[in-house]
Amino acid sequence: MSKLGISIKIDVSKIDKDRLFKGAKGVYMDLTTFIDTQVEGQYGDHGFISQSTDKEEREAGVQTPILGNCKVFFVEESEAAPGQTPVAEFNEGPNDEIPF
């Protein structure tokens, strides 16, 4: 098992408000990300963030806009289970700047 530190940045102006839903304790948004710790993108990211789609939408090929990206900045390794490949540790920290 590994413990990951991941920083996430999204452009809130791209959020599809029709996909927000009311829950018992607030208004929620389902997000999806795919992270590849071995590949760094053009902007130093390791994956993207988008709003989730349901099964019918995925089967119909619906794609939601990319809201932002994510970056792995910390990996803490513990003993790997048989068949698991350990991930290299990243040295860069998160961006401490908060946009709001």
BALOBA-1460 file (C-alpha; in Angstrom, 3 decimals):
// residues 100
<rec num="1" residu="m" x="0.000" y="0.000" z="0.000"/>
<rec num="2" residu="s" x="1.025" y="3.592" z="-0.607"/>
<rec num="3" residu="k" x="-0.063" y="6.899" z="0.807"/>
<rec num="4" residu="l" x="-0.280" y="9.622" z="-1.853"/>
<rec num="5" residu="g" x="-0.370" y="13.402" z="-1.553"/>
<rec num="6" residu="i" x="-2.238" y="14.856" z="-4.514"/>
<rec num="7" residu="s" x="-2.839" y="18.531" z="-5.265"/>
<rec num="8" residu="i" x="-5.920" y="19.313" z="-7.337"/>
<rec num="9" residu="k" x="-6.772" y="22.432" z="-9.320"/>
<rec num="10" residu="i" x="-10.092" y="22.945" z="-11.069"/>
<rec num="11" residu="d" x="-11.622" y="25.778" z="-13.064"/>
<rec num="12" residu="v" x="-14.925" y="26.247" z="-11.221"/>
<rec num="13" residu="s" x="-16.366" y="28.226" z="-14.142"/>
<rec num="14" residu="k" x="-16.446" y="24.961" z="-16.151"/>
<rec num="15" residu="i" x="-18.616" y="23.091" z="-13.610"/>
<rec num="16" residu="d" x="-21.887" y="21.856" z="-15.122"/>
<rec num="17" residu="k" x="-24.271" y="22.959" z="-12.360"/>
<rec num="18" residu="d" x="-26.948" y="20.564" z="-13.674"/>
<rec num="19" residu="r" x="-24.726" y="17.708" z="-12.427"/>
<rec num="20" residu="l" x="-24.708" y="19.004" z="-8.834"/>
<rec num="21" residu="f" x="-27.028" y="17.150" z="-6.470"/>
<rec num="22" residu="k" x="-28.442" y="17.765" z="-3.016"/>
<rec num="23" residu="g" x="-27.497" y="15.337" z="-0.295"/>
<rec num="24" residu="a" x="-28.355" y="15.092" z="3.384"/>
<rec num="25" residu="k" x="-25.556" y="17.479" z="4.426"/>
<rec num="26" residu="g" x="-25.022" y="19.739" z="1.426"/>
<rec num="27" residu="v" x="-24.745" y="20.058" z="-2.337"/>
<rec num="28" residu="y" x="-22.369" y="17.564" z="-3.963"/>
<rec num="29" residu="m" x="-20.532" y="16.998" z="-7.223"/>
<rec num="30" residu="d" x="-19.121" y="13.660" z="-8.379"/>
<rec num="31" residu="l" x="-15.666" y="13.929" z="-9.953"/>
<rec num="32" residu="t" x="-13.457" y="11.459" z="-11.790"/>
<rec num="33" residu="t" x="-9.689" y="11.421" z="-12.123"/>
<rec num="34" residu="f" x="-7.136" y="9.153" z="-13.734"/>
<rec num="35" residu="i" x="-3.622" y="9.470" z="-12.315"/>
<rec num="36" residu="d" x="-0.425" y="8.171" z="-13.904"/>
<rec num="37" residu="t" x="2.471" y="8.706" z="-11.496"/>
<rec num="38" residu="q" x="4.984" y="7.621" z="-14.131"/>
<rec num="39" residu="v" x="4.066" y="10.253" z="-16.745"/>
<rec num="40" residu="e" x="4.164" y="14.013" z="-16.241"/>
<rec num="41" residu="g" x="2.023" y="16.149" z="-18.538"/>
<rec num="42" residu="q" x="2.873" y="19.406" z="-20.287"/>
<rec num="43" residu="y" x="2.049" y="21.442" z="-17.160"/>
<rec num="44" residu="g" x="3.681" y="19.110" z="-14.602"/>
<rec num="45" residu="d" x="0.445" y="17.255" z="-13.885"/>
<rec num="46" residu="h" x="-0.134" y="13.515" z="-13.495"/>
<rec num="47" residu="g" x="-3.822" y="13.392" z="-14.415"/>
<rec num="48" residu="f" x="-7.007" y="15.305" z="-15.078"/>
<rec num="49" residu="i" x="-10.278" y="15.979" z="-13.242"/>
<rec num="50" residu="s" x="-13.709" y="15.858" z="-14.854"/>
<rec num="51" residu="q" x="-17.286" y="15.568" z="-13.668"/>
<rec num="52" residu="s" x="-18.442" y="11.970" z="-13.485"/>
<rec num="53" residu="t" x="-20.862" y="10.370" z="-15.917"/>
<rec num="54" residu="d" x="-23.327" y="7.593" z="-15.163"/>
<rec num="55" residu="k" x="-23.293" y="4.165" z="-16.838"/>
<rec num="56" residu="e" x="-25.768" y="5.117" z="-19.577"/>
<rec num="57" residu="e" x="-23.798" y="8.265" z="-20.435"/>
<rec num="58" residu="r" x="-20.519" y="6.335" z="-20.610"/>
<rec num="59" residu="e" x="-22.115" y="3.722" z="-22.877"/>
<rec num="60" residu="a" x="-23.419" y="6.550" z="-25.101"/>
<rec num="61" residu="g" x="-19.927" y="8.073" z="-25.270"/>
<rec num="62" residu="v" x="-20.775" y="11.246" z="-23.326"/>
<rec num="63" residu="q" x="-17.649" y="13.107" z="-22.192"/>
<rec num="64" residu="t" x="-17.692" y="15.920" z="-19.687"/>
<rec num="65" residu="p" x="-15.219" y="18.819" z="-19.964"/>
<rec num="66" residu="i" x="-11.888" y="18.596" z="-18.189"/>
<rec num="67" residu="l" x="-12.217" y="20.851" z="-15.130"/>
<rec num="68" residu="g" x="-8.556" y="20.814" z="-14.177"/>
<rec num="69" residu="n" x="-5.624" y="18.622" z="-13.288"/>
<rec num="70" residu="c" x="-3.964" y="16.838" z="-10.404"/>
<rec num="71" residu="k" x="-0.362" y="16.383" z="-9.413"/>
<rec num="72" residu="v" x="1.146" y="13.753" z="-7.147"/>
<rec num="73" residu="f" x="3.557" y="15.570" z="-4.829"/>
<rec num="74" residu="f" x="4.149" y="12.919" z="-2.139"/>
<rec num="75" residu="v" x="4.317" y="9.124" z="-2.022"/>
<rec num="76" residu="e" x="4.900" y="7.172" z="1.178"/>
<rec num="77" residu="e" x="5.634" y="3.533" z="0.533"/>
<rec num="78" residu="s" x="4.775" y="0.720" z="2.869"/>
<rec num="79" residu="e" x="5.508" y="-2.900" z="2.203"/>
<rec num="80" residu="a" x="4.004" y="-3.799" z="-1.157"/>
<rec num="81" residu="a" x="1.658" y="-6.734" z="-1.377"/>
<rec num="82" residu="p" x="2.750" y="-9.602" z="-3.632"/>
<rec num="83" residu="g" x="2.352" y="-8.616" z="-7.273"/>
<rec num="84" residu="q" x="2.273" y="-4.865" z="-6.601"/>
<rec num="85" residu="t" x="4.904" y="-2.555" z="-8.048"/>
<rec num="86" residu="p" x="6.164" y="0.242" z="-5.758"/>
<rec num="87" residu="v" x="5.876" y="3.833" z="-6.978"/>
<rec num="88" residu="a" x="8.819" y="6.271" z="-6.890"/>
<rec num="89" residu="e" x="8.674" y="9.116" z="-4.355"/>
<rec num="90" residu="f" x="8.099" y="12.658" z="-5.617"/>
<rec num="91" residu="n" x="10.068" y="15.513" z="-4.077"/>
<rec num="92" residu="e" x="7.989" y="18.535" z="-5.065"/>
<rec num="93" residu="g" x="5.461" y="19.964" z="-2.594"/>
<rec num="94" residu="p" x="1.980" y="21.283" z="-3.301"/>
<rec num="95" residu="n" x="1.363" y="24.810" z="-4.456"/>
<rec num="96" residu="d" x="0.534" y="26.730" z="-1.273"/>
<rec num="97" residu="e" x="-1.307" y="29.472" z="-3.165"/>
<rec num="98" residu="i" x="-5.089" y="29.316" z="-2.578"/>
<rec num="99" residu="p" x="-7.116" y="30.875" z="-5.422"/>
<rec num="100" residu="f" x="-9.915" y="32.226" z="-3.192"/>
